Amino acid sequence: MILFVELEPGWLVELIMDLSSEQMAELRELAGSRDVPSEVALRARIVLWLGEGRRRKDIAELAGVSPLTVDGCKARYAERGLAGLEEKRRGGPRTQVPPRVRARVIALPRMSPPADSGQSHWSTRTLADHLKRREGSSVSWHYIARIWRKENLKPHRSGTFKISKDPAFAEKAADAVGLYLAPPGGAVVLSIDEKTQVQALDRTQPVLPVAFTATEKRTHDYVRHGTTNRSAPLNVTTGEVLGECRPNRNGANHKQHQRWMTC
């Protein structure tokens, strides 16, 4: 005699399950796979135990589930095979973000926020709020962060710049560049770099040298001996570097240092 159980009105599931050797092999492979969620592997194991002839009560106790769950796994497999053991999709399909909104997510971080926003830089949350309130486009800040990472956008970062106040800066820059491109014969071209207010530091204890089993070590604390100003001009013809340290830095010392270098 064949027994049935009614899980829902009008839905009868046969308790006796006869599986072929091919089906048993597929279920064993799915149950032992690391590429599927644990819930899917457990359902495959339950159906496999049913095919081996184990009792419904024993399977429920072995799997740590209720007997109704065992019946449900059997019904899902009987209806759709292995596909019935997979997770059911919940909810509707994900709404695709229109290309226009995606373009705004990329374009707005390249501009300053509106003056009335009180913000100096865009963030993912402020941009999501701006798009929702000002443009009627609802996107999550998670989506904005993902687009920024993909497009390598970093509006939170800031850089530095320096503009010379010398009205003749352009002409002087052109002359300096011209010396490198086409230096006159017999000329000495020096490239000067300054490092002002260098801290003269000294460790409180001598540095421990590198040993066979240890790296070089130094104390974390130090003593300041004031500051110094170092100028290091480079003779681009010979590659020679002329360095000098001075206690202070002003226009007169700089011109005197230039004359000393050219002598």
ROTIKOL-658680 format. One record per residue (C-alpha): residue number from 1; residue in one letter; z, y, x. Coordinates in nm, 3 decimals. Example, Ala and Ser with C-alpha at 12.3 -4.5 7.8 and 13.67 -1.06 7.14 Angstrom:
BEGIN
nr: 1; rest: a; c3: 0.780; c2: -0.450; c1: 1.230
nr: 2; rest: s; c3: 0.714; c2: -0.106; c1: 1.367
//
This chain:
BEGIN
nr: 1; rest: m; c3: 0.000; c2: 0.000; c1: 0.000
nr: 2; rest: i; c3: -0.085; c2: 0.352; c1: 0.122
nr: 3; rest: l; c3: 0.190; c2: 0.613; c1: 0.082
nr: 4; rest: f; c3: 0.135; c2: 0.987; c1: 0.024
nr: 5; rest: v; c3: 0.368; c2: 1.290; c1: 0.037
nr: 6; rest: e; c3: 0.308; c2: 1.613; c1: -0.156
nr: 7; rest: l; c3: 0.371; c2: 1.917; c1: 0.070
nr: 8; rest: e; c3: 0.235; c2: 2.173; c1: -0.176
nr: 9; rest: p; c3: 0.108; c2: 2.139; c1: -0.534
nr: 10; rest: g; c3: -0.226; c2: 1.963; c1: -0.521
nr: 11; rest: w; c3: -0.200; c2: 1.883; c1: -0.142
nr: 12; rest: l; c3: -0.140; c2: 1.516; c1: -0.065
nr: 13; rest: v; c3: -0.115; c2: 1.394; c1: 0.293
nr: 14; rest: e; c3: -0.136; c2: 1.029; c1: 0.388
nr: 15; rest: l; c3: 0.165; c2: 0.919; c1: 0.590
nr: 16; rest: i; c3: -0.018; c2: 0.638; c1: 0.765
nr: 17; rest: m; c3: -0.242; c2: 0.768; c1: 1.046
nr: 18; rest: d; c3: -0.494; c2: 0.545; c1: 1.214
nr: 19; rest: l; c3: -0.631; c2: 0.705; c1: 1.535
nr: 20; rest: s; c3: -0.913; c2: 0.578; c1: 1.750
nr: 21; rest: s; c3: -0.872; c2: 0.531; c1: 2.125
nr: 22; rest: e; c3: -1.089; c2: 0.839; c1: 2.181
nr: 23; rest: q; c3: -0.868; c2: 1.052; c1: 1.956
nr: 24; rest: m; c3: -0.557; c2: 0.922; c1: 2.131
nr: 25; rest: a; c3: -0.704; c2: 1.016; c1: 2.470
nr: 26; rest: e; c3: -0.788; c2: 1.369; c1: 2.347
nr: 27; rest: l; c3: -0.437; c2: 1.415; c1: 2.213
nr: 28; rest: r; c3: -0.278; c2: 1.294; c1: 2.538
nr: 29; rest: e; c3: -0.492; c2: 1.537; c1: 2.736
nr: 30; rest: l; c3: -0.399; c2: 1.826; c1: 2.506
nr: 31; rest: a; c3: -0.029; c2: 1.738; c1: 2.510
nr: 32; rest: g; c3: -0.021; c2: 1.733; c1: 2.889
nr: 33; rest: s; c3: -0.238; c2: 2.040; c1: 2.945
nr: 34; rest: r; c3: -0.089; c2: 2.350; c1: 3.109
nr: 35; rest: d; c3: -0.362; c2: 2.574; c1: 2.969
nr: 36; rest: v; c3: -0.240; c2: 2.568; c1: 2.608
nr: 37; rest: p; c3: 0.075; c2: 2.716; c1: 2.451
nr: 38; rest: s; c3: 0.377; c2: 2.490; c1: 2.428
nr: 39; rest: e; c3: 0.360; c2: 2.491; c1: 2.047
nr: 40; rest: v; c3: 0.007; c2: 2.349; c1: 2.053
nr: 41; rest: a; c3: 0.108; c2: 2.079; c1: 2.303
nr: 42; rest: l; c3: 0.406; c2: 1.987; c1: 2.082
nr: 43; rest: r; c3: 0.185; c2: 1.948; c1: 1.774
nr: 44; rest: a; c3: -0.051; c2: 1.724; c1: 1.971
nr: 45; rest: r; c3: 0.245; c2: 1.515; c1: 2.085
nr: 46; rest: i; c3: 0.370; c2: 1.479; c1: 1.726
nr: 47; rest: v; c3: 0.031; c2: 1.359; c1: 1.603
nr: 48; rest: l; c3: 0.010; c2: 1.125; c1: 1.900
nr: 49; rest: w; c3: 0.345; c2: 0.971; c1: 1.811
nr: 50; rest: l; c3: 0.230; c2: 0.929; c1: 1.452
nr: 51; rest: g; c3: -0.076; c2: 0.743; c1: 1.577
nr: 52; rest: e; c3: 0.149; c2: 0.517; c1: 1.782
nr: 53; rest: g; c3: 0.323; c2: 0.411; c1: 1.460
nr: 54; rest: r; c3: 0.658; c2: 0.586; c1: 1.510
nr: 55; rest: r; c3: 0.865; c2: 0.675; c1: 1.206
nr: 56; rest: r; c3: 0.853; c2: 1.028; c1: 1.068
nr: 57; rest: k; c3: 1.229; c2: 1.070; c1: 1.098
nr: 58; rest: d; c3: 1.233; c2: 0.953; c1: 1.460
nr: 59; rest: i; c3: 0.949; c2: 1.188; c1: 1.553
nr: 60; rest: a; c3: 1.128; c2: 1.484; c1: 1.396
nr: 61; rest: e; c3: 1.445; c2: 1.406; c1: 1.590
nr: 62; rest: l; c3: 1.254; c2: 1.348; c1: 1.915
nr: 63; rest: a; c3: 1.053; c2: 1.672; c1: 1.885
nr: 64; rest: g; c3: 1.348; c2: 1.880; c1: 1.765
nr: 65; rest: v; c3: 1.173; c2: 1.985; c1: 1.442
nr: 66; rest: s; c3: 1.212; c2: 1.918; c1: 1.072
nr: 67; rest: p; c3: 1.033; c2: 1.628; c1: 0.898
nr: 68; rest: l; c3: 0.826; c2: 1.882; c1: 0.703
nr: 69; rest: t; c3: 0.694; c2: 2.017; c1: 1.033
nr: 70; rest: v; c3: 0.583; c2: 1.665; c1: 1.125
nr: 71; rest: d; c3: 0.399; c2: 1.640; c1: 0.792
nr: 72; rest: g; c3: 0.243; c2: 1.980; c1: 0.851
nr: 73; rest: c; c3: 0.110; c2: 1.883; c1: 1.197
nr: 74; rest: k; c3: -0.037; c2: 1.566; c1: 1.052
nr: 75; rest: a; c3: -0.203; c2: 1.757; c1: 0.769
nr: 76; rest: r; c3: -0.350; c2: 2.016; c1: 1.007
nr: 77; rest: y; c3: -0.494; c2: 1.745; c1: 1.229
nr: 78; rest: a; c3: -0.630; c2: 1.547; c1: 0.934
nr: 79; rest: e; c3: -0.803; c2: 1.857; c1: 0.799
nr: 80; rest: r; c3: -0.952; c2: 2.014; c1: 1.114
nr: 81; rest: g; c3: -0.887; c2: 1.781; c1: 1.406
nr: 82; rest: l; c3: -0.779; c2: 1.937; c1: 1.737
nr: 83; rest: a; c3: -0.876; c2: 2.284; c1: 1.611
nr: 84; rest: g; c3: -0.614; c2: 2.253; c1: 1.339
nr: 85; rest: l; c3: -0.339; c2: 2.224; c1: 1.600
nr: 86; rest: e; c3: -0.415; c2: 2.565; c1: 1.749
nr: 87; rest: e; c3: -0.236; c2: 2.882; c1: 1.653
nr: 88; rest: k; c3: -0.344; c2: 3.044; c1: 1.330
nr: 89; rest: r; c3: -0.470; c2: 3.399; c1: 1.359
nr: 90; rest: r; c3: -0.236; c2: 3.639; c1: 1.187
nr: 91; rest: g; c3: -0.357; c2: 3.964; c1: 1.038
nr: 92; rest: g; c3: -0.704; c2: 4.106; c1: 1.047
nr: 93; rest: p; c3: -0.926; c2: 4.159; c1: 1.349
nr: 94; rest: r; c3: -0.831; c2: 4.427; c1: 1.597
nr: 95; rest: t; c3: -0.976; c2: 4.764; c1: 1.510
nr: 96; rest: q; c3: -1.221; c2: 4.883; c1: 1.772
nr: 97; rest: v; c3: -1.165; c2: 5.233; c1: 1.909
nr: 98; rest: p; c3: -1.474; c2: 5.448; c1: 1.844
nr: 99; rest: p; c3: -1.668; c2: 5.556; c1: 2.156
nr: 100; rest: r; c3: -1.603; c2: 5.922; c1: 2.071
nr: 101; rest: v; c3: -1.224; c2: 5.871; c1: 2.088
nr: 102; rest: r; c3: -1.252; c2: 5.678; c1: 2.413
nr: 103; rest: a; c3: -1.458; c2: 5.962; c1: 2.559
nr: 104; rest: r; c3: -1.185; c2: 6.210; c1: 2.461
nr: 105; rest: v; c3: -0.921; c2: 5.991; c1: 2.626
nr: 106; rest: i; c3: -1.121; c2: 6.014; c1: 2.949
nr: 107; rest: a; c3: -1.223; c2: 6.381; c1: 2.920
nr: 108; rest: l; c3: -0.895; c2: 6.548; c1: 2.819
nr: 109; rest: p; c3: -0.694; c2: 6.443; c1: 3.131
nr: 110; rest: r; c3: -0.952; c2: 6.630; c1: 3.341
nr: 111; rest: m; c3: -0.850; c2: 6.955; c1: 3.171
nr: 112; rest: s; c3: -0.520; c2: 7.138; c1: 3.134
nr: 113; rest: p; c3: -0.322; c2: 7.085; c1: 2.814
nr: 114; rest: p; c3: -0.338; c2: 7.363; c1: 2.552
nr: 115; rest: a; c3: -0.127; c2: 7.665; c1: 2.636
nr: 116; rest: d; c3: 0.080; c2: 7.631; c1: 2.318
nr: 117; rest: s; c3: 0.179; c2: 7.273; c1: 2.406
nr: 118; rest: g; c3: 0.418; c2: 7.388; c1: 2.679
nr: 119; rest: q; c3: 0.295; c2: 7.105; c1: 2.904
nr: 120; rest: s; c3: 0.158; c2: 7.144; c1: 3.255
nr: 121; rest: h; c3: 0.022; c2: 6.788; c1: 3.281
nr: 122; rest: w; c3: -0.097; c2: 6.527; c1: 3.036
nr: 123; rest: s; c3: 0.098; c2: 6.207; c1: 2.984
nr: 124; rest: t; c3: -0.006; c2: 5.903; c1: 2.783
nr: 125; rest: r; c3: 0.236; c2: 5.989; c1: 2.503
nr: 126; rest: t; c3: 0.152; c2: 6.360; c1: 2.484
nr: 127; rest: l; c3: -0.220; c2: 6.278; c1: 2.476
nr: 128; rest: a; c3: -0.171; c2: 6.020; c1: 2.200
nr: 129; rest: d; c3: 0.027; c2: 6.278; c1: 1.999
nr: 130; rest: h; c3: -0.240; c2: 6.545; c1: 2.063
nr: 131; rest: l; c3: -0.522; c2: 6.319; c1: 1.944
nr: 132; rest: k; c3: -0.332; c2: 6.227; c1: 1.630
nr: 133; rest: r; c3: -0.223; c2: 6.579; c1: 1.530
nr: 134; rest: r; c3: -0.520; c2: 6.787; c1: 1.647
nr: 135; rest: e; c3: -0.816; c2: 6.550; c1: 1.614
nr: 136; rest: g; c3: -0.701; c2: 6.292; c1: 1.360
nr: 137; rest: s; c3: -0.754; c2: 5.997; c1: 1.598
nr: 138; rest: s; c3: -0.473; c2: 5.744; c1: 1.610
nr: 139; rest: v; c3: -0.452; c2: 5.546; c1: 1.935
nr: 140; rest: s; c3: -0.148; c2: 5.404; c1: 2.113
nr: 141; rest: w; c3: -0.024; c2: 5.529; c1: 2.446
nr: 142; rest: h; c3: -0.065; c2: 5.172; c1: 2.573
nr: 143; rest: y; c3: -0.440; c2: 5.198; c1: 2.508
nr: 144; rest: i; c3: -0.454; c2: 5.538; c1: 2.686
nr: 145; rest: a; c3: -0.267; c2: 5.397; c1: 2.988
nr: 146; rest: r; c3: -0.509; c2: 5.103; c1: 3.006
nr: 147; rest: i; c3: -0.812; c2: 5.337; c1: 2.997
nr: 148; rest: w; c3: -0.659; c2: 5.563; c1: 3.265
nr: 149; rest: r; c3: -0.598; c2: 5.267; c1: 3.494
nr: 150; rest: k; c3: -0.953; c2: 5.145; c1: 3.443
nr: 151; rest: e; c3: -1.103; c2: 5.489; c1: 3.512
nr: 152; rest: n; c3: -0.854; c2: 5.565; c1: 3.793
nr: 153; rest: l; c3: -0.728; c2: 5.880; c1: 3.617
nr: 154; rest: k; c3: -0.397; c2: 6.022; c1: 3.743
nr: 155; rest: p; c3: -0.333; c2: 6.353; c1: 3.564
nr: 156; rest: h; c3: 0.035; c2: 6.347; c1: 3.661
nr: 157; rest: r; c3: -0.051; c2: 6.400; c1: 4.027
nr: 158; rest: s; c3: -0.090; c2: 6.745; c1: 4.183
nr: 159; rest: g; c3: -0.246; c2: 6.857; c1: 4.509
nr: 160; rest: t; c3: -0.217; c2: 7.157; c1: 4.740
nr: 161; rest: f; c3: -0.457; c2: 7.427; c1: 4.846
nr: 162; rest: k; c3: -0.465; c2: 7.731; c1: 5.071
nr: 163; rest: i; c3: -0.687; c2: 8.036; c1: 5.031
nr: 164; rest: s; c3: -0.710; c2: 8.280; c1: 5.317
nr: 165; rest: k; c3: -0.649; c2: 8.648; c1: 5.237
nr: 166; rest: d; c3: -0.868; c2: 8.758; c1: 5.528
nr: 167; rest: p; c3: -1.173; c2: 8.937; c1: 5.381
nr: 168; rest: a; c3: -1.379; c2: 8.827; c1: 5.681
nr: 169; rest: f; c3: -1.274; c2: 8.461; c1: 5.654
nr: 170; rest: a; c3: -1.621; c2: 8.336; c1: 5.558
nr: 171; rest: e; c3: -1.785; c2: 8.501; c1: 5.859
nr: 172; rest: k; c3: -1.517; c2: 8.376; c1: 6.098
nr: 173; rest: a; c3: -1.543; c2: 8.023; c1: 5.957
nr: 174; rest: a; c3: -1.921; c2: 8.031; c1: 6.005
nr: 175; rest: d; c3: -1.877; c2: 8.143; c1: 6.368
nr: 176; rest: a; c3: -1.623; c2: 7.866; c1: 6.435
nr: 177; rest: v; c3: -1.846; c2: 7.599; c1: 6.283
nr: 178; rest: g; c3: -2.142; c2: 7.736; c1: 6.480
nr: 179; rest: l; c3: -1.954; c2: 7.687; c1: 6.809
nr: 180; rest: y; c3: -1.926; c2: 7.315; c1: 6.732
nr: 181; rest: l; c3: -2.283; c2: 7.277; c1: 6.611
nr: 182; rest: a; c3: -2.453; c2: 7.479; c1: 6.884
nr: 183; rest: p; c3: -2.209; c2: 7.596; c1: 7.156
nr: 184; rest: p; c3: -2.350; c2: 7.850; c1: 7.403
nr: 185; rest: g; c3: -2.401; c2: 7.742; c1: 7.761
nr: 186; rest: g; c3: -2.095; c2: 7.763; c1: 7.984
nr: 187; rest: a; c3: -1.861; c2: 7.832; c1: 7.690
nr: 188; rest: v; c3: -1.518; c2: 7.673; c1: 7.653
nr: 189; rest: v; c3: -1.442; c2: 7.580; c1: 7.291
nr: 190; rest: l; c3: -1.079; c2: 7.512; c1: 7.205
nr: 191; rest: s; c3: -0.954; c2: 7.365; c1: 6.877
nr: 192; rest: i; c3: -0.596; c2: 7.478; c1: 6.821
nr: 193; rest: d; c3: -0.347; c2: 7.299; c1: 6.600
nr: 194; rest: e; c3: 0.003; c2: 7.426; c1: 6.538
nr: 195; rest: k; c3: 0.316; c2: 7.244; c1: 6.434
nr: 196; rest: t; c3: 0.573; c2: 7.510; c1: 6.354
nr: 197; rest: q; c3: 0.945; c2: 7.453; c1: 6.315
nr: 198; rest: v; c3: 0.949; c2: 7.102; c1: 6.459
nr: 199; rest: q; c3: 1.300; c2: 6.960; c1: 6.440
nr: 200; rest: a; c3: 1.433; c2: 6.864; c1: 6.780
nr: 201; rest: l; c3: 1.634; c2: 6.554; c1: 6.689
nr: 202; rest: d; c3: 1.845; c2: 6.329; c1: 6.905
nr: 203; rest: r; c3: 2.005; c2: 6.002; c1: 6.793
nr: 204; rest: t; c3: 2.382; c2: 5.981; c1: 6.818
nr: 205; rest: q; c3: 2.354; c2: 5.661; c1: 7.026
nr: 206; rest: p; c3: 2.087; c2: 5.525; c1: 7.262
nr: 207; rest: v; c3: 1.807; c2: 5.326; c1: 7.107
nr: 208; rest: l; c3: 1.845; c2: 4.950; c1: 7.140
nr: 209; rest: p; c3: 1.526; c2: 4.811; c1: 7.296
nr: 210; rest: v; c3: 1.325; c2: 4.522; c1: 7.160
nr: 211; rest: a; c3: 1.480; c2: 4.183; c1: 7.231
nr: 212; rest: f; c3: 1.330; c2: 3.837; c1: 7.201
nr: 213; rest: t; c3: 1.487; c2: 3.776; c1: 6.861
nr: 214; rest: a; c3: 1.539; c2: 4.134; c1: 6.739
nr: 215; rest: t; c3: 1.333; c2: 4.445; c1: 6.679
nr: 216; rest: e; c3: 1.403; c2: 4.790; c1: 6.817
nr: 217; rest: k; c3: 1.702; c2: 4.952; c1: 6.648
nr: 218; rest: r; c3: 1.823; c2: 5.309; c1: 6.624
nr: 219; rest: t; c3: 2.110; c2: 5.482; c1: 6.447
nr: 220; rest: h; c3: 2.046; c2: 5.628; c1: 6.107
nr: 221; rest: d; c3: 2.224; c2: 5.955; c1: 6.193
nr: 222; rest: y; c3: 2.108; c2: 6.218; c1: 6.441
nr: 223; rest: v; c3: 2.198; c2: 6.554; c1: 6.595
nr: 224; rest: r; c3: 1.979; c2: 6.861; c1: 6.542
nr: 225; rest: h; c3: 1.910; c2: 7.079; c1: 6.843
nr: 226; rest: g; c3: 1.739; c2: 7.353; c1: 6.645
nr: 227; rest: t; c3: 1.364; c2: 7.383; c1: 6.601
nr: 228; rest: t; c3: 1.069; c2: 7.442; c1: 6.827
nr: 229; rest: n; c3: 0.708; c2: 7.551; c1: 6.773
nr: 230; rest: r; c3: 0.442; c2: 7.341; c1: 6.938
nr: 231; rest: s; c3: 0.081; c2: 7.441; c1: 6.993
nr: 232; rest: a; c3: -0.172; c2: 7.179; c1: 7.100
nr: 233; rest: p; c3: -0.524; c2: 7.311; c1: 7.175
nr: 234; rest: l; c3: -0.805; c2: 7.064; c1: 7.239
nr: 235; rest: n; c3: -1.087; c2: 7.132; c1: 7.482
nr: 236; rest: v; c3: -1.374; c2: 6.980; c1: 7.287
nr: 237; rest: t; c3: -1.590; c2: 6.964; c1: 7.600
nr: 238; rest: t; c3: -1.357; c2: 6.764; c1: 7.823
nr: 239; rest: g; c3: -1.122; c2: 6.616; c1: 7.561
nr: 240; rest: e; c3: -0.818; c2: 6.764; c1: 7.741
nr: 241; rest: v; c3: -0.517; c2: 6.858; c1: 7.526
nr: 242; rest: l; c3: -0.303; c2: 7.151; c1: 7.645
nr: 243; rest: g; c3: 0.040; c2: 7.157; c1: 7.484
nr: 244; rest: e; c3: 0.317; c2: 7.412; c1: 7.496
nr: 245; rest: c; c3: 0.645; c2: 7.458; c1: 7.306
nr: 246; rest: r; c3: 0.791; c2: 7.800; c1: 7.229
nr: 247; rest: p; c3: 1.118; c2: 7.900; c1: 7.062
nr: 248; rest: n; c3: 0.943; c2: 8.107; c1: 6.797
nr: 249; rest: r; c3: 0.600; c2: 8.173; c1: 6.660
nr: 250; rest: n; c3: 0.437; c2: 8.508; c1: 6.597
nr: 251; rest: g; c3: 0.104; c2: 8.678; c1: 6.648
nr: 252; rest: a; c3: 0.186; c2: 8.813; c1: 6.993
nr: 253; rest: n; c3: 0.297; c2: 8.474; c1: 7.127
nr: 254; rest: h; c3: -0.008; c2: 8.310; c1: 6.977
nr: 255; rest: k; c3: -0.248; c2: 8.553; c1: 7.150
nr: 256; rest: q; c3: -0.058; c2: 8.519; c1: 7.478
nr: 257; rest: h; c3: -0.080; c2: 8.143; c1: 7.448
nr: 258; rest: q; c3: -0.455; c2: 8.167; c1: 7.390
nr: 259; rest: r; c3: -0.500; c2: 8.375; c1: 7.706
nr: 260; rest: w; c3: -0.292; c2: 8.124; c1: 7.902
nr: 261; rest: m; c3: -0.511; c2: 7.840; c1: 7.784
nr: 262; rest: t; c3: -0.838; c2: 8.010; c1: 7.875
nr: 263; rest: c; c3: -0.726; c2: 8.103; c1: 8.226
//
